[in-house]
Amino acid sequence: MRTTSPRSVYASSSDALLAIRPRSRARATLGILLLYALAVHASASDVQVLVKDQIGRPIEDAIVWTEASREKKPAAIEVEIVQKNRQFLPLVTVIPVGSVVRFPNWDNVQHHVYSFSAAKTFDIPLYIGESPRAIEFETPGIVTLGCNIHDWMAAYILVLDTAAFARTGANGIAVLRNLPAEPISVFGWCPRLRGPPVKSDVQPGQSSAQLAMKLRTAFLRTPPDDRGGGYR
């Protein structure tokens, strides 16, 4: 019986590959790349995160995020937080590290915007109209905004170094999409949370997680005269 050595098998395979016409080799290479892309996509997964308060009620408009080690960092952006009707709008703004924020005042009264937060301290004295300057946020963290004239005015900036974040709906659920197949930590925060962001560890293949938050009493963001007070 005639036998073929392993070396001759490999040589035959190499000769056969070289014999393929250039166009066919290109198609074969494209097929390999497509298979690789599908494999990478298959390794990514979505995680559904349920956020509840201390008595089990779903929390709407909470922010959840993860700091997966292999993900691509997001590009900085430029956004506005508007002062209108003596409120900051929106209440919560999420931005990547390095982003720039402007604070136009569209009221007919002056505002004085400030933050004493560890992630960013700044002060913009009294003004009306366009923001006198833009503020860059270089450090991840939670920034609380206030107005030195109107005590009820408050808003929050969540500065993240990740693109993997989502906001919960009325059912308290948010979905973090295309996460890598590796152990990760999921974080959650909302303006009424007592203490630092809450955390839950997620293992590869795990498709859901829960975060429990202990909330403070709801606060009012509208001017006192809107509630029957005497502010002018």
SULCORPE-V322707 format. One line per field, one symbol per residue. ss: DSSP state (a for helix, b for strand, c for the rest). phi: phi as a letter, one per 30 degrees, with the letter a starting at -180 (. if undefined). A space follows every 10 residues. Layout:
ss=???
phi=???
//
This chain:
ss=cccccaaaaa aaaaaaaaac caaaaaaaaa aaaaaaaaaa aaacbbbbbb bbcccccbcc ccbbbbcccc cccccccbbb cbbbccbbbc cbbbbbccbb bbccbccccc bbbbbbbccb bbbbbbbcbc ccccbbbccc bbbbbbbccc cccbbbbbbb ccccbbbccc ccbbbbbbbc cccbbbbbbc ccbccccbbb bbcccccbbb bbccbccccc cccaaaaccc cc
phi=.dcbdedddd dddddddddd dedddddddd dddddddddd ddddbcbccc cbddcjddcd idccabcddc ddddddbbbb cccbhhbdbd dbbcbdeidc bcbdccdcbd bbdabcddda caabdeabjd deacccccbd lccccbcdcc dddbabcccc cbccbacddd dicbccchdd dadbcccbaa ecddidedbb dbceidcbab bccccdddcc ccdeddcidc db
//
